[in-house]
Amino acid sequence: HYNNRDHRKILVIDGKTAFTGGVNLSDEYINRKEVCGHWKDTGVMIQGDAVKSFTLMFLQMWNITEYKQDYSKYLNIPRESIARAGGFVMPYGDSPLDGENVGEMVYLDLINRAKRFVHIATPYLILDHEMVTALTFAAKRGVEVIILMPHIPDKKYAFALAKTYYPELIRAGVCIYEYTPGFVHAKVMVADDQEATVGTVNFDYRSLYLHFECGAYFYDNPAVHDVEADFQETLRKSQRITQEDCAREKFRVKAAGRLLRLLAPLM
């Protein structure tokens, strides 16, 4: 159970407003303290009926300790009339205990159905065969696939492992960028200016299979354009990685990354 940790980031206020995304309660996440250069993260604020889902996700984890109490006061909250933004918002939670890989399926669904582009921001890139196949096939069928990674890592071993996927992805037509000013901790995917998800799910085995995770999926909602605008703003501060860059990587980094591929499911 060591790896079944709670990786969700949820803040619910009075059952009427909820926040989720990559931001933890620590000074580096708001750049009060510099750890890996400039820390780039992403979060969303949600109001309306969708907030109840985040309340339920919080209570699910609270109740896992078997501390039973009456939760109705947190759930039966009178609705307030608020202006609808249009489109849809669907919060989702992922648990390693239910046999469903919800976070991975959300990502695969967006990648596999994309027709024009898929833009991804993630701090880690530790992929299984299914995810590699989805990303490379999307690029080969003409979809613009961009993956935004950190340039200054927080975990050097994870970064060395991530780099072992670069050549295969780039050869297939996937564009990989690294955020030059520092570290990207955002977990974001946007597809075709129509769909987006913002949450806590990294592109690694632990997030996709072992952690408790959460996110918010947006469809035909104005927030999709906000997420894409933020992605583009970050991309302008990033450098594209080429096959030549991969070839120039130090031998010891390549060797360490290849060795770590054997342990990838634990990372």
N, C-alpha and C positions, 0 to 999 in steps of 0.2 A: 504493500500500500504506500510505499515511500513516494512513488511518482504520482499518486492520485491526489495531488494538492489542489487547493482552491486558487485558481488563477483568474477568477472573475474579478472585475472591477465594477461595483454597483454602488450608486448613491441614490437613495429614494427619499424624497422630502414630502411628508404629509400625504403620501399616496397620490400626489398630483404632478410631481416633476421627478424625472429620473435622469441620471447621467451614466454613461458607460463609455468605454474606449480603452486606450492603452495606459492611461495615467494612474500611477500609484501615488500614495501619500508619502512623498519623499522629495527633498529639496532639488535633486537633479532634474526631476520631471518638469519643473517650472524654471529651470536654469538659475536657481538661487545658488546652486553649487555646481561647478563644472567638473564632470567626471570623464566624459569622452567627447570633448568639444561641445558644440551646440547640440542640445537634446531636442529632437523633433518628435512630437507626439500628436495624437489626434483623439478627440472625444466628441460625443454628441449629447445634446440635451433633448429630452423627449417629454411632451406633455399630452394629456388626454388618456384615452382608454388603454393605450399600450403600456402605460406606467404600471398597471396591475401585474403584468407579466414579470417585470423586474422585482416587484414586491414579492411575488410567489417564488422567484429564484432565490432571493435573499432568505426567505423563510425556509425554503428547502434545505439550505445549508445550515441555518440556525437550528433546525429540527433534527439534523443528523446526529447531534449529540444526545438525542432522546430527552431533551429538556422540553417537556410538553406544557403548552399553555393555550389559552384561547386566542386564536389569531384573527377572529372575525373583525375586531376593531381596526385591523390594518387593511382589511380587504373590503369591508362594506362601507366604503366612503362615498358620500353623496357626490354625484357628478356635477361639475361646473361647466357651463357653456363656454367653449373656447372656439376661436376661428379655426376651421380646418385648412390645412396647408395643401390639400389635394393629394391624390395618389394613396399609397399604402405604406404603413410601417409595421414590420413584423419582428418583435424581439424573439430571440431564440437562446436556449441554453443547451449545453452539451455536458454529458456526464459519462465517465468511464465505466459506470456500473449498469448501464441499461442496454449495452450491446449495439447502440446506434451511434455512428460517427457523424453527428449533425454538423459540426463545424466544417469537416472535410467535404460533406455533401453540398453544403451551401457554396463553397469555393468551386467545386467541380461543376456544379450546375451553372454558375456564372461563366466559367471558362468554356464549357462545352456548348453553350447556347449563344455565345457572343458571335456577332457577325462583322463588327467593325473594329472594336478594340477592347482590350482588357488591361487595366492599369492596377498594379499591385504594389503596396508598400508593406514591408515586413522586416523585422530586425534579424531574422534567422532564415536560413534556407537549407533545410534538411529534409529531402523529399523521398517518397517511396516511388516505385515504378509507375503506379497509377497516376500520380500527380505529374511526374515527368512526361508521361505519355500525353496527358491532357494539355499541358503547356506547349509541348513541341508540335502536337497535331494542330492546335489552334494557330500557331505561327505559320505552319506549312500550308494551311488552307487560306492564308491571306489576312488573318486577324492580327492587328498590331498588339503585340504582347510586350508590355514594359514592366520590369520588376525593379523597384527602387530599394536599394540596400544601404546600410551604413558604410561610411568610409573609415570611420574610427570605431572599431568594435569595442563592446564591453567585455566580451569573452573571446580571447584570441583563438582558442581551440575550436569554438563554434564557427568563427569566421574562416579559419583554414579549411574546415569541412565544407562550408558553404561554397568556397571557391572551386571545389572539385566538381561542382555541378555547372559552373560557368561555361566551360568549353562546349559541352554537349548542347546546352540551351542556346548558346550564341550561334552554333553551327546550324541549328534548326530555324533560326530567324528571330529568336527571342532577344529583345533589347534589355540589357542590364545596365543600370546606372547606380553609382554610389554617391551618397549625399556628402559632398566635400566638407562642409563646415563641421561635421560631427557624426552623431549617432541617430539613426531612425528607429524609433520604438513603436511607431504607428502600425496598426494592423488594419489595412484598408484594401478594398477591391472595388473598382468601378467598371461597369461594362456598358458600352454603347450609349452613354448619356441617359440611360433608362433605369439601370439597377445599380445599387451599391450596398456594401456592407461595411460597418465600422464596429469593431469589437476588441476582443482580447485574444483571438486565435492566431498564433504564429504559424508560419510554414515550417513546422518541425514535428517530429514524432510525438513529443510529449504533449503539445497543444492539441494535435489532431486525434490522439488516441488515449492519452493517460490523464489529462487534467479535467477539472471542472472549468468550463469556459462559457462565455456568453457573447452576444453581439446583437446588433440591430440591422435588419435588412430593409432597404428602401426600394420601392418600385414606383416609377412614374411620379416621383415626389420631388419638389424643389430642392430638397436637401442633397439629392444626387448631384446636382450642378455645383453645389457648395463643396462637396467632397472632391469632385473633379478639379475645381478651381484651386483648392488647397494642394492637391497633388501636383498640378502644373506649376504652381508657385515654388514648391519644393524641388521639382525637377529642374527648374531653371538654375538652381544652386548646386546641381549635381553633374558628375562627369560620366560619360558613357564608357563602358568597359569593352575592349576589343579582344579578338583572338591574340593579337600581338601582346596586349597587356597580360593575358593569361600565360603566354609563352615566357614572358620575362619574370614571372613569379619565381621567387627563390626556391631552390630545390628542396630545402628543408621544410618549407611551408607546404609544398606539393606532397612531399613524402608523409608529413604529419597528417595532412588532410586525407590522403588515401588510406592511411592506417586507421584513422578515426571513422572512415566509412563503415568499417567492420562493426563499430560500436554505435552507429547512427541511431538504431531503434531505441537506445537508452538516453538519447540526447534531445 
